Amino acid sequence: MVLILPIFSRAQTFYYDKPAFLHGKLLKIKSLHPNQEVFGGNQIAVALDRVIKVDGAEGLVKTKLIQLIDMNESRYFIMFKNEGIPVAIACEELFRGHTAHHTTKVLCVVKAVQFK
């Protein structure tokens, strides 16, 4: 039984610029933007059920927290109001954080959300 345990604890690997399906709970996170007066406040993220690896040309990242980007403003606010709710998130793509608006190392462009 001890020999089988490491198989179940291995992190699933996803890739930048590819679709992904994530499971976790919605979580409000504090923006890290240096101009808090204009761009500060909270953002919505998914706290994953388990650590994942995201790999690609931008390098490998292990994470359990992914900021959500959603072009559908009404869906974004619904997620924002439902902090703590378990969700399944379909991402159009995952990408690496690279601006001051990106609070987590990896971000998800939301395609669909299913509340559990």
Sequence and secondary structure as in RCSB ss.txt:
>XXXX:A:sequence
MVLILPIFSRAQTFYYDKPAFLHGKLLKIKSLHPNQEVFGGNQIAVALDRVIKVDGAEGLVKTKLIQLIDMNESR
YFIMFKNEGIPVAIACEELFRGHTAHHTTKVLCVVKAVQFK
>XXXX:A:secstr
 TTTHHHHHS EEEETTS EEEEEEEEEEE   S HHHH SEEEEEEEEEEEEEESTT  EEEEEEEEE S HHH
HHHHHHTTT EEEEEEEEEEE  STT  SSEEEEEEEEEE 
